[in-house]
Each structure stands twice: as C-alpha cells, then as structure tokens.
Amino acid sequence: MNTDFINLTTENLASEHLCCIIRSKKHHPGVEAKRQWLAERLKEGHVFRKLNVKGCVFIEYAPLEMAWVPIIGDNYYYVYCLWVTGGPKGSGYGRALMEYCLADAKEKGKSGVCMLGAKKQKSWLSDQSFAKKFGFEVVDTTDNGYELLALSFDGTTPEFAPNAKKLEIENKELTVYYDMQCPYICQSIENVKQYCEVNDVPVSFIQVDTLQKAKELPCVFNNWAAFYKGNFETVNLLLDVNYLKRILKK
C-alpha cells in the first residue's frame, strides 16, 4: 500500500489537486470556490489529508466548534468527508485515513470524533457502517431519520443543535441552502437552476457563508440542504434531475 499521504496547507493549497474533482489544466469553478473556502478554514484547524496520487483518496475534518454544521459539542472533531473511490478502493486507505484522524484527535486531547449519518445510508455522506467498525455509535437522531455518529474517548457526546431538528421553513418554494465546502456544489446549483428555469419552478438559493449561519440552520447539513413546501427534503446534492423531479412531485 502506498503510504505517501499529504496534508493541505496554506502553502501548498494552490498547487495541490483536491481529489473530489480532478482537473489538471481546465479551470473548474467548484474547485476554485473550494480552494477559497479552504484557505480560511485551514487557519482554523481544518484538516484535508489525501493520498499523494492523482486519485480520490482523502479525509476532511475540523474542530466541531469551527465546523460549518448545526452540531454542538465540546472538544470534538467533525468528519465532513471520508472518500476512497476508483482504483485505490479496497486497499486499506480508508482505514489508514480514519486511523490518522482518530490518532490526531487523541494527540490533540479531543473528547472524540463525530460525523453525520442516517438510518439508511444517504448519498454524499461518509459510509456509516465503516465508521461503526471503529466504534462510532448513534448519539442523537432527527425525526426524519438522520443520525449523529460519535466515537467518544471520555464519555461526553455531541448533539444536533435544537434548530437542526426543526426541519421546517416558512418559504414554500424549492429552497436550497449551500456552502462552498464541496467542489460539486457549483455543478449541483447549475443543474437545479437550469431545470427550474426550463420548467418554471420557483427556487431560492441561500448561501451559508459564515459559521454562525451554519450553526443556526433549521435542518441537518453537510454542505447542502433542500426544502420543498416548507419541509426539509435532503442533504443529497441534486446532481440527478430525476431525484429533483421526485421532490417536486410531493
């Protein structure tokens, strides 16, 4: 197994690829937006660790207090994304990345590590069955099936912020909350925007551009959240038009 891993820093951020969407020469708006977002987050203790190859093998996590999610707790790390795909899959890289995160948390004196999951595995969320093999357990839930998974080192546990369990907004039209944490966000917004324009569907896009806005969101969130008719629908990125159609039929 290749053990040549690298952590992104403010010094190498501009020159290193970001794994999720690999482009060697072609400009990609999602990648550039992600770089700008990361430039500020790295100063806050955010970690992006990847295998030093042109492939998709990485983990991304941050101190929970600084993580752009409506989850609260003291002294935890929050895992945004753990992704191994393509040729490297099945080679032990996921385990190596998770073990690095857990070791880092212990070295920093953290109380534990947490991540967003669901009773039924959702697209765009890290594999919760994989996390449970390390001892992650469900410590909080929402009424619509999302779960907060945590591996506690000292018996304390994080929780969803009370506002994250609201799952309702006043606006009845299709409403999308998003930040720039994921390079696929720009593509997903464009897909939704084009479909809604062609089909005369009213839509509102609300950028979550501060930590405070993220912590105060009325639903679970990992970089994306969609509402329709005032009800929370999904954290899945709407890259699939058929999925969007199913939501709009409700």
Secondary structure, 3 states (H helix, E strand, C coil): CCCCEEECCCCCCCCCCCCCCCCCCCCCHHHHHHHHHHHHHHHHCCEEEEECCCCEEEEEEEEHHHCCCCEECCCEEEEEEEEEECCCCCCCHHHHHHHHHHHHHHHCCCCEEEEEEECCCCCCCCCHHHHHCCCCEEEEECCCCEEEEEEECCCCCCEECHHHHCCECCCCCEEEEECCCCCCHHHHHHHHHHHHHHCCCCEEEEECCCHHHHHCCCCCCCCEEEEECCEEEECCCCCCHHHHHHHHCC
